[in-house]
Amino acid sequence: MGTEIPVARQRWWQTWTAWILWMMLMVSVWVAIHWYNRESIMTTAQEALVSMCDERARMLQDQFAVSVNHVHALAVLISTFHYQKNPSAMDQDTFAFYTGMTAFERPLLSGVAYAQRVLHYDRENFESQQGWTIKTMKREPSPEQDEYAPVIFSQETVSYLEVLDMMSGEEDRENILRARATGKAVLTNPFRLLESNHLGVVLTFPVYRMGLPAEATVENRVEATAGYLGGAFDVESLVENLLKKLAGNQDIEVNVYDVTNISDPLIMYGAQNSEGYKPLSHVSMLDFGDPFRKHQMVCRYSQKPPIPWSAITSPSGMVVILMLVAYILYAAQKRYVMVMEDCRKMEELKVQAEAADVAKSQFLATVSHEIRTPMNGVLGMLDMLLDTDLNLTQKDYAQTAQVCGKALIALINEVLDRAKIEAGKLEIEAVPFDLRSILDDVVSLFSAKSRERGIELAAFVSDNVPQVLTGDPGRFRQIITNLVGNSVKFTDRGHIFIQVHLAEHSNMPIEGMLCSSANGKVDEVETMSGGTVFNTLSGYKAADNRNSWENFKQLLSNEASHASVSLNGLANKKYPESVNLIVSVEDTGIGIPLRAQDRVFTPFMQADSSTSRNYGGTGIGLSISKCLVELMGGRINFISKPNIGSTFTFSVVLQQCTRNAGGGPKRSLSEDLPACFNGLKALLVDERSVRSAVTKYHLQRLGISVEIAKNTKMALNALTQKNGCLMNGKLPKVLFIEKDSWNNSDVCLYDHFLERKRTGHIHEVPKVILLVISECDKAVGDSLVDMVLVKPLRASTVAVCLQQVLGIDNQPGKELPKGAVFLRSLLAGKNILVVDDNKVNLRVAAAALKKYGAKVDCAESGKEALSLLQLPHKFDACFMDVQMPEMDGFEATRQIRLMENEANEQTRLRGAHFNDSDTELPQCHLPILAMTADVIQATYEECMKCGMDGYVSKPFDEEQLYQAVAKFVASKPLQGS
């Protein structure tokens, strides 16, 4: 208890200290808010004062300008009617009457008068004409001087100015001289007017005779001056009248000053010593048109602006609110501490999770290298073992081990792809490729499993899809392989159907798809023929009814019409640069349960725990496919119904291929199909519309003209007329019959052909090819069938089958070399250096290159490679491992490039010394290809940065090796076999 009292007292002191500090803070807040409100009020008052002052100054200035304009108009009037008329049309009565009638137009002027310029030699003549003597301002006879300005016309309000010489007053004389020299209105200093004793100024305006040039000099103006028009401004009365018309005049005091002499300003309006609130004032400048004179208006409040009660109540209310907030915060202190503790724990967990994510990436990079390096040796050695003489059992064991190793490599690649996607380091290539060949390869990959399960596997590509596109063929193949692999895995009956169409021709927009089994409520198209048979590829019901025969038929008709229009020349537009494709993979498998459909694209997630046990897999393929589709500018979605099947549809944006005419060996972008079948006629007997369209697609790729019949009876009706003669006198050379359309009763078709041949109507019986979907269906064929073709169909397999049936030579010498043969043409006789610190991988790489005829030297370190590559050397290429002790592949490459640059520089200098400018000097550049199992860290950019020419990941296969070598090594002519 002795230790608890000080702790409690300490808490008590802490609480009271906090409250005292809080109260002091509240007082400070009250003072701050009150001061802020006062400043806001003063700022608002200042803004209001500025607005009112500027408004008054602007109005006074505008009215003054109007009066000046009217004086100018009077000057023009006098010049016209007094000097241009002979005799003059202007006299005192006329001037007085006119100025009196128009006085309302000059509200600021108390009166106007006109003084004529009289030179001394003309004074007697002038005085005799006027009948009076020129007098000074003191009304005394004017003494002799060079010139005079006696008033001859005046408004009645200033009639006392008549006969007075304006040149006799010093102020007036100065104004007259400035006015006639500048040609503008000028003002005098403020003075007391004679009649009203108010402060005012005199405006003087020169009157010229006609004919004054536009750019007249001062001498020209003085010589052309005829007289002077003056007006008296009663500034005090005019400003007073103006202010009375405006609201708020009683709140402010206004003073008008002449500040021509800034050190001694002259007041024109207002009290000399103002008693207003001087801290708030505003000065507005006035422009009365005289550039020599400067005037300003000074405004200030007559008394200090009042402080409203809100300046006191607002801070008081705010303090009360803050006190309540303080009480709430004090009451919730313990809860706040608990929340802060939870946040601290969450931050720790976040840091741990981020560290785990970094560790995962590092772990994947390290483990990928450590796993792929020995796997490279294992697969390489197995490949070498399979090239030796083995008995059947040994070969089976070795092939099984090779398949398992490749499966492991595929799994590692998927995990690494996912890691690279999460890290944002996965890039999409842009190379030309043949989409149809890729689909053929994928179909071929799963052909064995589809035959084993007895399911229909088919691919169809719209004719409007270009033959060659630009994109990433590897990633596109990966997406299709993942989707088809899943379909094969979960489908035991029915079909798997791959379709590719242009997005603008497809009726399956991705945006309209829903990942639900309840979204397709449209009835499927079906026919009754001994049971329910749906118009699909296999006759089984599909999940997405938009893949039905009706839509498929509509799509085919659209393509046909588009093709016919193009042929007729009505439309001949090229493909756009961007090609938007819609790809769908439809199966009739077990479907996806409703509860699992929302997590289909989640990494490592499967429908349930039994899926991986029954079907295998990691659940990562679809998530990778989704990321790849999005990287290729598309979207992916699906429709699935349990126990019916699933349809995955995705879009990708590819580019139209532009073939560059580059040198060097290049493999054909598309699969080379034989041209010997062009114009061949064939008849297809198939009762299913979709399936017959797919078969027709593959046959048309070979140039074969195809007719379709539902059954053999319809085929006979189509081939013969009512009189028994064959149509066009021709029969198809090949008859394709689907297995479910074939039965023993069809022997009549064969007998019909034999009868036609015996009677001389035909020369030969058409060859009959039976189409089946599994190896066990081959037994259906009998002596009436020339060949049984097991699906899935590929254009190349159909071509081989027709060559065998029709006895056509393949003529392999005319085809381009492919595969190992083409690779041998590249590497045969080439000297290649392989650098790797792992002896097993060194042996594997050397054996793989020697297999294709290369001469291989090996080095186990970067330093050893440098010694072997000292110039001059014999090597045509170098495969360089990246991660090696002492000197890695990157540093070794930099040293090699440095040596080559020095040698090239010396060659250039030697050529310049001998003036060999016309001769192209040889340049040293050894193709160096990176060879590593670390597919995350050894990126293409890092290889290019250090001077490497390409990149090969371990273990490399035939296709990868070709792609790496073909860019730098010229091929040799193939020897005939």
LUMLUMLUM-755240 format. One record per residue (C-alpha): x, y, z negated. Coordinates in steps of 0.2 Angstrom, whole numbers, padded with zeros to 4 digits, always signed. Each point is the difference from the previous one (the first is absolute). Last residue first. Layout:
<nodes>
XYZ
...
</nodes>
This chain:
<nodes>
+0094-0183+0484
+0005+0016+0009
+0012+0011-0009
-0007+0015-0008
+0008+0017+0004
+0008+0008-0014
-0009+0012-0012
+0007+0017-0006
+0002+0002-0019
-0006+0015-0009
-0019+0001+0000
-0002-0019+0002
+0009-0004-0016
-0012+0006-0013
-0016-0005+0009
+0007-0017+0004
+0006-0004-0018
-0017+0004-0006
-0008-0011+0013
+0011-0015-0003
-0001+0001-0019
+0009+0010-0013
+0002-0005-0019
+0005+0013-0005
-0005+0017+0007
+0007+0007+0016
+0003+0019+0002
+0007+0010+0014
+0013+0012+0006
+0010+0004-0016
+0007+0017-0002
-0001+0003-0019
-0016+0010+0002
-0008-0012+0012
+0001-0014-0012
-0007+0010-0014
-0014+0005+0012
-0004-0018+0004
-0002-0005-0018
+0012-0010-0010
-0008+0004-0017
-0016-0010+0003
+0004-0014+0012
+0015-0006-0011
+0004-0016+0009
+0013+0008+0011
+0008+0001+0018
+0003+0018+0006
+0004+0000+0019
+0016+0008+0006
+0001+0003+0019
+0019+0005+0003
+0002+0017+0007
+0017+0005+0009
-0003+0012+0015
+0007-0003+0017
+0005+0016+0009
-0012+0006+0014
+0011+0007+0014
-0004+0017+0008
+0009+0010-0014
+0016-0010+0001
+0011+0015-0003
+0015-0010-0006
+0000+0009-0017
-0019+0000-0001
+0000-0019+0002
+0013-0002-0014
-0011+0012-0011
-0015-0011+0004
+0009-0016-0004
+0007+0007-0016
-0018+0005-0005
-0007-0017+0004
+0013-0008-0010
-0003+0011-0015
-0019-0003+0002
+0002-0018+0001
+0011-0001-0016
-0013+0011-0009
-0014-0011+0006
+0009-0016-0007
+0003+0009-0017
-0019+0005-0001
-0005-0018+0004
+0011-0007-0014
-0008+0012-0012
-0017-0005+0005
+0004-0019+0000
+0007+0001-0018
+0018+0001-0005
+0006-0008-0016
-0014-0012-0001
-0013-0002+0013
-0018+0006+0003
-0003+0005+0018
+0005-0015+0010
+0006+0005+0017
-0003-0009+0017
+0012+0007+0012
-0001+0001+0019
+0011-0001+0016
+0016-0005-0009
+0018+0000+0008
+0009+0013-0010
+0010+0016+0004
-0001+0007-0012
-0001-0007-0017
-0015-0010-0002
+0008-0015-0008
+0008+0010-0014
-0017+0009-0003
-0009-0016-0001
+0012-0007-0013
-0003+0016-0010
-0019-0002+0001
+0001-0018-0007
-0002-0018+0005
+0004+0001+0018
-0006-0012+0014
+0004-0001+0018
-0014-0006+0012
+0001-0004+0019
-0018+0000+0006
-0009-0014+0009
-0017+0001-0007
+0003-0013-0014
+0016+0009-0004
-0011+0015-0006
-0010-0011-0012
+0015-0010-0005
+0010+0016-0005
-0015+0007-0009
-0002-0016-0010
+0018-0002-0004
+0001+0018-0006
-0016-0003-0010
+0009-0015-0009
+0016+0010-0002
-0009+0015-0009
+0012+0015+0002
-0007+0004+0017
+0008+0007+0016
-0004-0008+0017
+0010+0006+0015
-0006-0004+0018
+0009-0004+0015
-0012-0003+0014
+0001-0015+0012
-0018-0004+0000
-0009+0013-0011
-0013+0008+0012
-0003-0014+0012
-0002-0012-0016
-0014+0012-0006
-0009-0002+0016
+0001-0019-0001
-0005+0000-0018
-0016+0009+0003
-0004+0006+0017
+0008+0000+0018
-0012+0009+0012
-0009-0012+0011
+0004-0004+0018
+0012-0014-0004
-0015-0008-0010
-0009-0005+0016
-0015-0006-0008
-0005-0012+0014
-0018-0002+0003
-0008-0018-0002
-0018+0006-0002
-0002-0009-0017
+0018+0004-0007
+0000+0018+0006
-0017+0002-0007
+0005-0006-0017
+0016+0011+0000
-0011+0015+0004
-0013-0004-0013
+0014-0001-0013
+0007+0017+0006
-0017+0009+0000
-0003-0006-0018
-0015-0011-0005
-0002-0007-0017
-0004-0013+0005
+0004-0018+0006
+0000-0002+0019
-0005-0017+0006
+0005-0004+0017
-0006-0008+0016
-0017-0005-0007
-0011-0014+0009
+0011-0013-0007
-0005+0003-0018
+0001+0015-0011
-0008-0001-0017
+0016-0008-0007
+0008+0017+0000
-0012+0006-0013
+0012-0007-0014
+0013+0013+0005
-0012+0014-0005
-0010+0015+0009
-0004-0008+0017
-0001+0007+0018
-0001-0013+0014
+0008+0003+0016
-0007-0006+0016
+0009+0002+0016
-0011+0004+0015
-0003-0015+0013
+0009+0003+0016
-0004+0004+0018
-0018+0005-0002
-0015-0003+0012
+0008-0015+0008
-0014-0012-0004
+0012-0010-0011
+0006+0016-0009
-0018+0005-0004
-0004-0017-0007
+0015+0001-0011
-0005+0017-0006
-0018-0007-0004
+0008-0015-0009
+0010+0012-0011
-0016+0009-0004
-0010-0016-0003
+0014-0005-0013
-0008+0014-0010
-0010-0014-0009
+0015-0004-0010
-0001+0016-0010
+0009+0017+0002
-0007+0017-0006
+0006-0003-0018
+0017-0003+0007
+0001+0016+0010
+0002-0003+0019
+0012+0009+0011
-0001-0004+0019
+0015+0004+0010
+0001+0002+0019
-0016+0009+0002
-0010-0006+0015
-0002+0010+0016
-0012-0001+0015
-0006+0018-0005
-0013-0009-0011
+0000-0019+0002
-0013-0007+0011
-0014-0011-0007
-0014+0009+0009
-0006+0008-0017
+0017+0008-0002
+0015-0008-0009
+0013+0007-0013
-0012+0009-0012
-0013-0014-0001
+0015-0013-0003
+0006+0011-0014
-0017+0002-0007
-0001-0019-0002
+0017+0000-0007
-0004+0011-0014
+0000+0019-0005
+0009+0005+0016
+0014+0013+0002
+0010+0006+0015
+0018+0004-0001
+0012+0008+0012
+0018-0004-0006
+0013+0014-0001
+0009-0008-0014
-0007+0013-0013
-0016-0005+0008
+0001-0017-0007
+0003+0007-0018
-0015+0012+0001
-0011-0014+0007
+0003-0011-0015
-0004+0014-0011
-0016+0004+0010
-0005-0018-0001
+0002-0001-0019
-0011+0015-0002
-0014-0007+0012
-0001-0017-0007
-0007-0013+0012
+0017-0003+0009
+0004-0006+0017
+0014+0010+0008
+0002+0000+0019
+0017+0005+0007
+0006+0009+0016
+0018+0004+0003
+0003+0017+0007
+0016+0003-0010
+0006-0017-0008
+0018+0001+0006
+0004+0016-0009
+0007-0008-0015
-0001+0009-0017
+0014+0011-0006
-0003+0004-0019
+0000+0019-0002
+0015+0012-0005
+0012-0010+0011
+0017-0001-0008
+0012+0013+0002
+0018+0000+0006
+0009+0016+0002
-0006+0016+0009
-0014+0012-0005
-0015+0004+0012
-0011+0005-0014
-0018-0008+0000
-0013+0012-0007
-0011-0011-0011
-0017+0008-0005
+0001+0002-0019
-0008-0009-0014
-0013+0004-0013
-0007-0015-0010
-0017-0005-0005
-0005-0014-0012
-0014-0013-0001
-0001-0015-0011
-0014-0012+0003
-0004-0013-0014
-0010-0016+0000
-0016-0008-0004
+0002-0009-0017
+0001+0017-0008
-0003+0014+0011
+0014+0012+0005
+0001+0017+0009
+0017+0008+0001
+0010+0016+0000
+0016+0007+0007
+0005+0017+0004
+0012+0008+0013
+0015+0011+0002
+0014-0013+0002
+0005+0003-0019
-0018-0003-0004
+0000-0017+0009
+0016-0004-0009
-0007+0004-0017
-0015-0011+0003
+0010-0014+0007
+0011+0000-0016
-0015+0000-0011
-0007-0015+0010
+0016-0010-0001
+0003+0002-0019
-0012-0013-0006
+0013-0013-0004
-0004-0014+0011
-0007-0018-0003
-0016-0007+0005
-0007-0011-0014
+0011+0006-0014
+0002+0018+0006
-0019+0001+0002
-0004-0009-0017
+0004+0016-0010
-0013+0010+0009
-0002+0011+0015
+0018+0005+0001
+0010+0015-0007
+0019+0001+0003
-0002+0018+0007
-0017+0007+0000
-0008+0000+0018
-0013-0013-0004
-0004+0009-0017
-0018+0006+0004
-0005-0016+0009
+0004-0012-0015
-0017+0001-0009
-0009-0003+0017
+0009-0016+0004
+0011+0001+0016
-0005-0011+0014
+0002-0019+0001
+0005+0000+0018
-0009+0005+0016
+0014+0012+0006
+0001+0017+0009
+0016+0010+0002
-0004+0017+0008
+0012+0013+0008
-0006+0017+0005
+0013+0010+0010
+0004+0019+0001
+0012+0003+0015
+0009+0017-0002
+0008+0006+0016
-0017+0000+0009
-0002-0014+0013
+0000+0007+0018
-0016+0006+0009
-0005-0007+0017
-0019+0002-0001
-0011-0001+0016
+0014-0008+0010
-0010-0016+0003
+0012-0010-0009
-0001+0011-0016
-0019-0001+0001
+0001-0019+0001
+0011-0001-0015
-0011+0010-0011
-0015-0010+0005
+0009-0016-0004
+0005+0007-0017
-0017+0006-0004
-0007-0017+0005
+0013-0009-0011
-0005+0011-0015
-0019-0003+0003
+0004-0019+0000
+0010+0001-0016
-0015+0010-0008
-0012-0013+0005
+0011-0015-0004
+0002+0005-0018
+0015+0009-0007
-0012+0013-0008
-0008-0014-0010
+0015+0001-0012
+0000-0016-0011
+0000-0013+0014
-0012-0014+0002
+0007-0015+0008
-0002-0003+0019
+0019-0001+0003
+0004+0017+0008
-0017+0008-0005
-0017-0001+0007
-0007-0009-0015
-0007-0018+0002
-0014-0006-0011
-0005-0018+0005
-0003-0010+0015
+0001+0015+0011
-0008+0015-0009
+0008+0016+0004
+0007+0013-0012
+0004+0019-0001
+0003+0005-0018
-0013+0011-0009
+0006+0017-0006
+0003+0001-0019
+0019+0001+0001
+0004+0010-0016
-0004-0012-0013
+0016-0010+0001
+0010+0015-0005
+0016+0009+0005
-0010+0013+0010
+0004+0004+0018
-0006+0016+0008
+0017+0009-0001
+0008-0014+0009
-0010+0002+0016
-0005-0016+0007
-0009+0004+0017
+0016+0001+0010
+0002+0009+0016
+0008+0016-0008
+0010-0010-0012
+0009-0010+0014
-0003-0019-0003
+0010-0014-0008
-0009-0016-0006
+0006-0015-0010
-0012-0015-0003
+0002-0013-0013
-0013-0014+0002
-0011-0013-0007
+0005-0012-0014
+0013-0001-0014
+0004+0019-0001
+0009+0007-0016
+0018-0002+0005
-0002+0003+0019
-0009+0016-0004
+0014+0005-0013
+0013-0003+0014
-0010+0009+0013
+0000+0016-0011
+0018-0002-0006
+0006-0004+0018
-0010+0015+0007
+0008+0012-0012
+0017-0007+0002
-0001+0001+0019
-0004+0018-0001
+0014+0002-0012
+0013-0008+0012
-0008+0008+0016
+0003+0018-0007
-0007+0012+0012
+0000+0004+0019
-0012-0010+0011
+0001-0011+0015
-0015-0008+0009
-0012+0014-0004
-0016-0004-0008
-0014+0002+0013
+0000-0019+0004
-0006-0003-0018
+0011-0013-0010
-0007-0017-0005
+0007-0012-0012
-0005-0018-0004
+0000-0013-0014
-0014-0013-0001
+0001-0011-0015
+0004-0019+0000
+0010+0001-0016
+0016-0008+0008
-0002+0010+0016
-0002+0016-0010
+0016-0004-0010
+0010-0004+0015
-0005+0015+0010
+0004+0012-0015
+0017+0007+0008
-0007-0002+0018
-0014+0012-0004
+0012+0012-0008
+0012-0001+0015
-0015+0002+0012
-0005+0016-0010
+0017+0007+0002
+0000-0004+0018
-0016+0010+0002
+0007+0015-0009
+0015+0002+0011
+0013+0011-0008
+0008+0017+0002
+0010+0007-0015
-0006+0012-0013
+0005-0007-0017
-0010+0003-0017
+0010+0005-0015
-0001-0008-0018
+0009+0010-0012
-0015+0007-0010
+0006-0008-0016
-0017-0010-0001
+0001-0005+0018
+0018-0006-0003
-0005-0010-0015
-0014-0008+0010
+0011-0004+0014
+0012-0007-0012
-0013-0012-0007
-0005-0005+0018
+0018-0003+0005
+0003-0011-0015
-0016-0010+0005
+0006-0002+0018
+0018-0005-0006
-0008-0013-0011
-0011-0007+0014
+0016+0000+0011
+0008-0011-0013
-0014-0012-0001
-0001-0001+0019
+0019-0004+0001
-0001-0013-0014
-0014-0009+0010
+0010+0001+0016
+0015-0008-0009
-0010-0014-0008
-0009-0003+0017
+0017+0000+0009
+0007-0013-0013
-0015-0011+0003
+0001+0001+0019
+0018-0004+0001
+0012+0015+0001
+0013+0005+0013
+0005+0018-0004
-0009+0016+0004
-0012-0003-0014
+0015+0001-0012
+0005+0017+0007
-0017+0007-0003
+0000-0008-0017
+0017+0008-0004
-0007+0017+0006
-0016-0002-0010
+0010-0004-0016
+0013+0013+0003
-0012+0014+0003
-0010-0006-0015
+0016+0002-0010
+0001+0019+0005
-0019+0002+0000
-0002-0004-0019
+0014+0011-0006
-0004+0014+0012
-0019+0000-0004
+0004-0002-0018
+0010+0016-0001
-0012+0010+0010
-0015-0007-0009
+0008+0003-0017
+0004+0018+0005
-0018+0002+0005
-0006-0008-0016
+0012+0009-0011
-0007+0017+0008
-0018-0006-0004
+0005-0006-0017
+0008+0017-0004
-0017+0008+0006
-0009-0012-0011
+0011+0003-0015
-0002+0019+0002
-0018-0002+0001
-0001-0011-0015
+0010+0014-0010
-0011+0013+0007
-0015-0010-0006
+0007-0002-0017
+0003+0019-0001
-0018+0002+0005
-0006-0011-0013
+0010+0009-0013
-0007+0017+0006
-0018-0007-0001
+0003-0005-0018
+0007+0017-0004
-0015+0008+0007
-0011-0011-0010
+0009+0006-0015
-0002+0018+0004
-0018+0000+0005
-0006+0010-0015
+0014+0012+0002
-0004+0002+0019
-0018+0003-0004
+0004+0013-0013
+0012+0008+0012
-0013+0001+0013
-0012+0008-0012
+0013+0013-0004
+0003+0002+0019
-0019+0004+0002
+0000+0012-0014
+0016+0009+0007
-0009+0001+0017
-0015+0008-0007
+0010+0013-0009
+0010+0003+0016
-0016+0003+0010
-0009+0010-0014
+0013+0014-0001
+0004+0004+0018
-0019-0004+0003
-0005+0015-0010
+0006+0011+0014
+0015+0012-0001
-0005+0017+0006
+0009+0009+0014
+0010+0015-0007
-0008+0017+0005
-0001+0011+0016
+0008-0014+0010
+0013+0005+0012
+0001+0005+0018
+0014+0010+0009
-0003+0005+0018
+0015+0005+0011
+0005+0012+0013
+0015+0003+0011
+0002+0014+0012
+0012+0000+0015
-0008-0014+0009
-0017+0010+0000
-0014-0012+0004
-0008+0000-0017
+0008-0016-0006
-0004-0004-0018
+0010-0011-0011
-0009-0010-0014
+0008+0001-0018
-0007-0011-0014
-0002+0002-0018
-0002-0011-0016
+0012+0005-0014
-0006+0018+0002
-0018-0001-0007
-0007+0017+0004
+0004+0017-0007
+0007+0007+0016
+0010+0016-0001
-0001+0010+0016
-0019-0004+0002
-0006-0007+0017
+0003+0005+0018
+0014+0007+0010
+0014-0001-0012
+0017+0005+0007
+0014-0012-0003
+0017+0008-0005
+0014-0013+0001
-0009-0010+0014
-0001+0016+0011
-0012-0006+0013
-0010-0008-0015
-0016+0009+0003
-0011-0007-0014
-0017-0007-0002
-0006-0005-0018
-0014-0012-0004
-0007-0005-0017
-0009-0016-0002
-0015-0007-0009
-0012+0014+0005
+0003-0003+0019
-0006-0018-0002
-0012+0000+0015
+0005+0012+0014
-0010+0015+0007
+0006+0011-0014
+0018-0003+0004
-0003+0007+0018
-0008+0016-0006
+0015+0003-0012
+0013-0004+0013
-0009+0013+0012
-0001+0013-0013
+0018-0001-0005
+0007-0002+0017
-0009+0016+0007
+0008-0002+0017
+0002+0016+0010
+0001-0002+0019
+0012+0007+0013
+0000+0001+0019
+0016+0008+0007
+0003+0009+0016
+0005-0001+0019
+0016-0011-0002
+0007-0005+0017
+0017+0009-0004
+0002-0008-0017
-0005-0017+0007
+0013+0001+0014
+0013+0006-0012
-0003-0015-0011
+0001-0012+0014
-0014-0007+0010
-0002-0019+0003
-0018+0000+0005
+0001+0016+0010
-0010+0016-0005
-0011+0005+0015
-0014+0008-0010
+0003+0013-0012
+0004-0006-0018
-0009+0002-0016
+0010-0004-0016
-0008-0007-0015
+0001+0007-0018
-0008-0008-0015
+0000+0011-0015
+0000-0007-0018
-0011+0001-0015
-0002+0003-0019
-0015+0009-0004
-0001+0019-0002
-0017-0001+0010
+0002+0015+0011
+0019+0002+0002
+0006-0018-0001
+0012-0004-0014
+0015-0008+0007
+0006-0018+0005
+0016+0000+0012
-0005+0002+0018
-0005-0014+0012
+0005-0004+0018
-0010-0006+0015
+0011-0006+0014
+0008+0007+0015
+0017-0001-0008
+0007+0017+0004
-0017+0009+0001
-0005-0007-0018
+0017+0003-0008
+0000+0019+0005
-0018+0002-0005
+0003-0009-0017
+0015+0011-0004
-0009+0016+0005
-0015-0006-0011
+0011-0002-0016
+0009+0017+0003
-0015+0009+0004
+0001+0014+0013
-0001-0013+0014
-0018-0003-0004
-0004+0018+0006
-0017+0005-0007
-0012+0008+0013
-0014-0013-0006
+0004-0010-0016
-0015+0007-0010
-0010-0010+0012
+0004-0016-0010
-0017-0007-0003
-0007+0008+0016
+0012-0011+0010
+0014+0010+0009
+0006+0006+0017
+0013+0014+0003
+0012-0003-0014
+0017+0009+0003
+0015-0010+0003
+0014+0012+0004
+0017+0000+0009
+0017+0007-0001
-0003+0012-0014
-0006+0018-0003
-0010+0003-0016
-0018-0006-0002
-0012+0013-0005
-0005-0004-0018
-0013-0012-0005
+0011-0008-0013
+0000-0016+0011
+0007+0011+0014
-0010+0010+0012
-0002+0001+0019
-0009+0015+0006
-0018+0000+0007
-0009+0003+0017
+0004-0018+0006
+0005+0006+0017
+0010+0015-0006
+0008-0011-0014
+0006-0013+0013
+0007+0013+0012
+0009+0008-0014
+0007-0017-0006
+0006-0006+0017
+0019+0004-0002
-0001-0007-0018
-0006-0017+0005
-0017-0005-0004
-0005-0018-0005
-0018-0001-0003
-0007-0005-0017
-0015-0012-0001
-0010-0003-0016
-0008-0014-0009
-0010-0002-0016
-0002-0009-0017
+0007-0016+0008
-0002-0017-0008
-0018-0003+0007
+0006+0003+0018
-0015-0008+0010
-0012+0010-0011
+0008+0016+0006
-0006-0003+0018
-0014+0013+0000
+0011+0013-0008
+0015-0003+0011
-0011+0002+0015
-0009+0016-0006
+0017+0008-0006
+0009-0004+0016
-0015+0006+0011
-0001+0016-0010
+0019+0003+0000
+0002-0003+0019
+0002-0014+0011
-0004-0002+0019
+0016+0010+0005
-0001+0010+0016
+0008-0009+0007
-0001-0018-0007
+0015-0010-0003
+0006+0010-0015
-0016+0001-0011
-0011-0014+0006
+0014-0014+0002
+0013+0005-0013
-0014+0004-0012
-0008-0017+0002
+0016-0009-0001
+0004+0008-0017
-0018-0003-0006
+0003-0019+0004
+0016+0001-0010
-0009+0007-0014
-0013-0014+0001
+0014-0013+0000
+0008+0008-0016
-0017-0001-0008
-0002-0018+0004
+0018-0003-0007
-0005+0009-0016
-0015-0011-0002
+0011-0016+0002
+0013+0006-0012
-0013+0004-0013
-0008-0017+0003
+0016-0010-0001
+0006+0009-0016
-0016-0003-0008
+0000-0019+0004
+0019-0001-0005
-0004+0007-0017
-0015-0011-0002
+0009-0016+0005
+0016+0004-0010
-0011+0004-0016
-0009-0017+0002
+0017-0009+0001
+0006+0009-0015
-0016-0004-0009
+0002-0018+0004
+0018+0000-0005
-0005+0008-0016
-0013-0013-0004
+0012-0014+0005
+0013+0007-0012
-0013+0001-0014
-0005-0018+0003
+0018-0006+0000
+0003+0009-0016
-0015-0008-0008
+0005-0017+0007
+0018+0002-0007
-0005+0007-0017
-0013-0014-0002
+0013-0013+0006
+0013+0007-0013
-0013-0002-0013
-0004-0017+0005
+0019-0005+0000
+0002+0007-0018
-0015-0011-0005
+0008-0015+0009
+0017+0003-0009
-0010+0001-0017
-0009-0016+0005
+0016-0009+0005
+0008+0005-0016
-0015-0006-0010
+0001-0017+0008
+0019-0002-0001
-0001+0005-0019
-0013-0013-0003
+0010-0013+0010
+0015+0004-0011
-0010-0001-0015
-0007-0017+0005
+0018-0006+0003
+0006+0007-0016
-0014-0009-0009
+0003-0017+0008
+0018-0002-0006
-0004-0001-0018
-0015-0011+0003
</nodes>
